[in-house]
Amino acid sequence: MSSKVQLLEVAKIGKVVGLGGELKLHIHSDFPEQFKKGATFKTDKGLELEVLSYNPKRGLVLFKDYESREKSIVLVNSYLMTSVEDTRKNCNIEEDEFFWFDILGLNVKEDGMTLGLVSDIERIGNVDYLVLKSDESLVKDGFSKTFYIPFIERYILDVDRTSRVVFVKDGLTLLESS
């Protein structure tokens, strides 16, 4: 019985810069520190790449065995992927912080009432918004099928990963306004 490893997209490889094989790296993660020398990533094309160097100021990465323009050009427009386990190991978060994959799929409750399920997270400006699929009972009562709750202290009271619940305040007001 094989279990499929969940991979997360963390960056997209852009154009080749110069003759030495360096590539522009467009990071899709809040954790640029994971692109350190020796780190390995899978690509959407099935390759495994090892970082030789990463220059965060210039946004350039160099991969082992791709140290020339001719070799590295095959990596352009590839996506870098990493596992959930490697993300937990290589990316440090504070006690009150969460990875997006920890929040997706959680129920959202306010005063004991289920408002819905976190179906996605969108970053608008510098604020993350939980995209909720409204509870079926609320949809039957005429409420919107989806709505947003900003992931800020004003609305989020607690995230309990063990019980898989995000506790909110004023979420129903946001749903009523949707």
Secondary structure as UniProt FT lines:
FT   STRAND          7..17
FT   TURN            18..21
FT   STRAND          22..27
FT   HELIX           32..35
FT   TURN            37..38
FT   STRAND          40..43
FT   TURN            44..45
FT   STRAND          48..55
FT   TURN            56..59
FT   STRAND          60..63
FT   TURN            64..65
FT   HELIX           69..72
FT   HELIX           73..75
FT   TURN            76..77
FT   STRAND          79..83
FT   HELIX           84..90
FT   TURN            95..96
FT   HELIX           100..103
FT   TURN            104..105
FT   STRAND          107..110
FT   TURN            111..112
FT   STRAND          113..124
FT   TURN            125..126
FT   STRAND          127..134
FT   HELIX           136..140
FT   TURN            141..142
FT   STRAND          146..150
FT   TURN            153..155
FT   STRAND          156..160
FT   TURN            161..164
FT   STRAND          165..168
FT   HELIX           171..177
//
